[in-house]
Amino acid sequence: MLRLTWLQFTFFNSLMIVLLNFNLFYFVYEKNTQNWFITFVFIVAYFALVHVICS
């Protein structure tokens, strides 16, 4: 079971906000893009990192 403390929750949310601010997921919002797979990999890798660190 995945258990997060408030500190971990805050840290991972701030990390996601920083990634969004650096336009890491900018091409998600573009219609005709070839980078949807890279975006998907980044999102899966982020949640995998959260799961590995917190379990």
DSSP file (Angstrom, degrees, kcal/mol; ACC not computed):
  #  RESIDUE AA STRUCTURE BP1 BP2  ACC     N-H-->O    O-->H-N    N-H-->O    O-->H-N    TCO  KAPPA ALPHA  PHI   PSI    X-CA   Y-CA   Z-CA
    1    1 A M              0   0    0      0, 0.0     2,-0.6     0, 0.0     0, 0.0   0.000 360.0 360.0 360.0 139.7    0.0    0.0    0.0
    2    2 A L        -     0   0    0      2,-0.0     2,-0.5    53,-0.0    53,-0.1  -0.700 360.0-174.9 -84.4 120.1    1.2    3.5   -0.9
    3    3 A R        -     0   0    0     51,-0.8     2,-0.4    -2,-0.6     0, 0.0  -0.971   1.4-172.0-121.1 125.9    1.6    5.6    2.2
    4    4 A L        -     0   0    0     -2,-0.5     2,-0.2    51,-0.0    50,-0.0  -0.933  12.9-146.6-115.8 136.0    2.5    9.3    1.9
    5    5 A T     >  -     0   0    0     -2,-0.4     4,-2.6     1,-0.1     5,-0.2  -0.516  35.2-106.5 -85.1 167.9    3.4   11.7    4.7
    6    6 A W  H  > S+     0   0    0      1,-0.2     4,-2.5     2,-0.2     5,-0.2   0.867 121.5  54.2 -63.4 -34.6    2.4   15.3    4.3
    7    7 A L  H  > S+     0   0    0      2,-0.2     4,-2.4     1,-0.2    -1,-0.2   0.926 110.7  44.5 -65.7 -44.5    6.0   16.2    3.7
    8    8 A Q  H  > S+     0   0    0      2,-0.2     4,-2.7     1,-0.2     5,-0.3   0.913 112.7  52.3 -64.7 -42.0    6.3   13.7    0.9
    9    9 A F  H  X S+     0   0    0     -4,-2.6     4,-2.0     1,-0.2    -2,-0.2   0.924 112.0  45.5 -59.2 -45.8    3.0   14.8   -0.6
   10   10 A T  H  X S+     0   0    0     -4,-2.5     4,-2.4     2,-0.2    -1,-0.2   0.906 112.7  51.5 -64.4 -42.7    4.1   18.5   -0.6
   11   11 A F  H  X S+     0   0    0     -4,-2.4     4,-2.1     1,-0.2    -2,-0.2   0.935 111.9  44.7 -61.4 -47.8    7.4   17.6   -2.1
   12   12 A F  H  X S+     0   0    0     -4,-2.7     4,-2.0     1,-0.2    -1,-0.2   0.857 113.1  50.8 -69.6 -34.0    6.0   15.6   -5.0
   13   13 A N  H  X S+     0   0    0     -4,-2.0     4,-2.1    -5,-0.3    -1,-0.2   0.906 110.8  48.7 -68.2 -39.7    3.3   18.2   -5.7
   14   14 A S  H  X S+     0   0    0     -4,-2.4     4,-2.3     2,-0.2    -2,-0.2   0.872 109.5  53.7 -67.1 -34.6    5.9   20.9   -5.8
   15   15 A L  H  X S+     0   0    0     -4,-2.1     4,-2.3     2,-0.2    -2,-0.2   0.919 108.7  48.4 -63.1 -43.0    8.0   18.8   -8.1
   16   16 A M  H  X S+     0   0    0     -4,-2.0     4,-2.3     1,-0.2    -2,-0.2   0.891 110.4  51.7 -64.7 -38.8    5.1   18.4  -10.5
   17   17 A I  H  X S+     0   0    0     -4,-2.1     4,-2.3     2,-0.2    -1,-0.2   0.904 109.2  50.3 -64.3 -41.1    4.5   22.2  -10.4
   18   18 A V  H  X S+     0   0    0     -4,-2.3     4,-1.6     2,-0.2    -2,-0.2   0.919 110.1  50.1 -62.7 -43.3    8.1   22.9  -11.2
   19   19 A L  H  <>S+     0   0    0     -4,-2.3     5,-2.2     1,-0.2     6,-0.3   0.904 111.4  48.7 -62.4 -40.3    8.0   20.4  -14.2
   20   20 A L  H ><5S+     0   0    0     -4,-2.3     3,-1.6     1,-0.2    -1,-0.2   0.879 107.9  54.9 -66.2 -36.9    4.8   22.1  -15.5
   21   21 A N  H 3<5S+     0   0    0     -4,-2.3    -1,-0.2     1,-0.3    -2,-0.2   0.813 104.0  54.6 -66.7 -29.1    6.4   25.5  -15.1
   22   22 A F  T 3<5S-     0   0    0     -4,-1.6    -1,-0.3    -5,-0.1    -2,-0.2   0.219 116.8-116.3 -88.6  16.1    9.3   24.4  -17.3
   23   23 A N  T X 5 +     0   0    0     -3,-1.6     3,-1.2     1,-0.1     4,-0.3   0.789  65.4 147.9  58.4  31.7    6.8   23.4  -20.0
   24   24 A L  T 3 <S+     0   0    0     -5,-2.2     3,-0.3     1,-0.3    -4,-0.2   0.872  79.2  34.8 -63.7 -35.2    7.8   19.7  -19.7
   25   25 A F  T >  S+     0   0    0     -6,-0.3     3,-1.5     1,-0.2     4,-0.5   0.096  84.1 114.9-105.6  22.5    4.2   18.7  -20.6
   26   26 A Y  G X  S+     0   0    0     -3,-1.2     3,-1.4     1,-0.3     4,-0.3   0.879  70.8  58.3 -60.8 -38.9    3.5   21.6  -23.0
   27   27 A F  G 3  S+     0   0    0     -4,-0.3     3,-0.4    -3,-0.3    -1,-0.3   0.538  87.2  77.2 -75.4  -3.1    3.2   19.3  -26.0
   28   28 A V  G <  S+     0   0    0     -3,-1.5    -1,-0.3     1,-0.2    -2,-0.2   0.869  95.9  48.9 -64.5 -35.0    0.3   17.4  -24.3
   29   29 A Y  S <  S+     0   0    0     -3,-1.4     2,-0.4    -4,-0.5    -1,-0.2   0.507  90.2  94.9 -88.0  -4.1   -1.9   20.4  -25.2
   30   30 A E        -     0   0    0     -3,-0.4     3,-0.4    -4,-0.3    -3,-0.0  -0.738  65.3-149.5 -88.8 135.6   -0.8   20.6  -28.8
   31   31 A K  S    S+     0   0    0     -2,-0.4     2,-1.3     1,-0.2    -1,-0.1   0.960  86.7  43.4 -71.2 -52.8   -3.2   18.7  -31.2
   32   32 A N  S    S+     0   0    0      2,-0.0     2,-0.3     0, 0.0    -1,-0.2  -0.612  84.4 135.1 -99.5  77.0   -0.8   17.6  -34.0
   33   33 A T        -     0   0    0     -2,-1.3     3,-0.2    -3,-0.4    -5,-0.0  -0.889  48.6-157.4-124.6 153.9    2.2   16.4  -32.1
   34   34 A Q  S    S+     0   0    0     -2,-0.3     3,-0.4     1,-0.1     4,-0.2   0.344  84.0  78.5-103.3   2.7    4.5   13.4  -32.3
   35   35 A N     >  +     0   0    0      1,-0.2     4,-2.0    -8,-0.2     5,-0.2   0.202  53.8 107.0-100.8  16.1    5.6   13.7  -28.7
   36   36 A W  H  > S+     0   0    0     -3,-0.2     4,-2.3     1,-0.2    -1,-0.2   0.857  79.9  53.5 -63.8 -33.1    2.6   12.2  -27.0
   37   37 A F  H  > S+     0   0    0     -3,-0.4     4,-2.4     2,-0.2    -1,-0.2   0.904 107.3  50.2 -69.0 -40.0    4.5    9.0  -26.2
   38   38 A I  H  > S+     0   0    0      2,-0.2     4,-2.3     1,-0.2    -1,-0.2   0.909 111.0  50.0 -63.3 -41.6    7.3   11.0  -24.5
   39   39 A T  H  X S+     0   0    0     -4,-2.0     4,-2.3     2,-0.2    -2,-0.2   0.922 110.0  50.2 -61.4 -44.7    4.8   12.8  -22.4
   40   40 A F  H  X S+     0   0    0     -4,-2.3     4,-2.5     1,-0.2    -2,-0.2   0.904 110.0  50.7 -60.1 -42.2    3.2    9.5  -21.4
   41   41 A V  H  X S+     0   0    0     -4,-2.4     4,-2.7     1,-0.2    -1,-0.2   0.905 109.5  50.6 -63.9 -41.9    6.6    8.1  -20.4
   42   42 A F  H  X S+     0   0    0     -4,-2.3     4,-2.2     2,-0.2    -2,-0.2   0.914 111.7  47.3 -61.5 -43.0    7.3   11.2  -18.3
   43   43 A I  H  X S+     0   0    0     -4,-2.3     4,-2.1     2,-0.2    -2,-0.2   0.925 114.2  46.0 -66.9 -44.1    4.0   11.0  -16.4
   44   44 A V  H  X S+     0   0    0     -4,-2.5     4,-2.3     1,-0.2    -2,-0.2   0.904 112.3  51.7 -64.0 -40.9    4.4    7.2  -15.8
   45   45 A A  H  X S+     0   0    0     -4,-2.7     4,-2.3    -5,-0.2    -1,-0.2   0.880 107.7  53.1 -63.9 -37.7    8.0    7.7  -14.7
   46   46 A Y  H  X S+     0   0    0     -4,-2.2     4,-2.2     2,-0.2    -2,-0.2   0.952 112.8  41.9 -62.1 -49.9    6.9   10.4  -12.2
   47   47 A F  H  X S+     0   0    0     -4,-2.1     4,-2.1     1,-0.2    -1,-0.2   0.823 112.8  54.5 -70.6 -29.2    4.2    8.2  -10.6
   48   48 A A  H  X S+     0   0    0     -4,-2.3     4,-2.6     2,-0.2    -1,-0.2   0.899 108.1  50.3 -66.3 -40.0    6.6    5.2  -10.6
   49   49 A L  H  X S+     0   0    0     -4,-2.3     4,-2.4     2,-0.2     5,-0.3   0.918 110.0  49.6 -62.7 -44.1    9.2    7.4   -8.8
   50   50 A V  H  X S+     0   0    0     -4,-2.2     4,-2.0     1,-0.2    -1,-0.2   0.921 113.0  47.5 -59.6 -44.2    6.6    8.4   -6.2
   51   51 A H  H  X S+     0   0    0     -4,-2.1     4,-1.0     2,-0.2    -2,-0.2   0.908 112.7  47.7 -65.8 -42.8    5.6    4.8   -5.7
   52   52 A V  H  < S+     0   0    0     -4,-2.6     3,-0.4     1,-0.2    -2,-0.2   0.913 115.5  44.2 -66.5 -43.0    9.2    3.5   -5.4
   53   53 A I  H  < S+     0   0    0     -4,-2.4    -1,-0.2     1,-0.2    -2,-0.2   0.871 118.7  42.4 -70.1 -36.2   10.2    6.2   -2.9
   54   54 A C  H  <        0   0    0     -4,-2.0   -51,-0.8    -5,-0.3    -1,-0.2   0.474 360.0 360.0 -95.4  -2.0    7.1    5.9   -0.7
   55   55 A S     <        0   0    0     -4,-1.0    -1,-0.2    -3,-0.4    -2,-0.1   0.476 360.0 360.0-104.6 360.0    6.7    2.2   -0.5
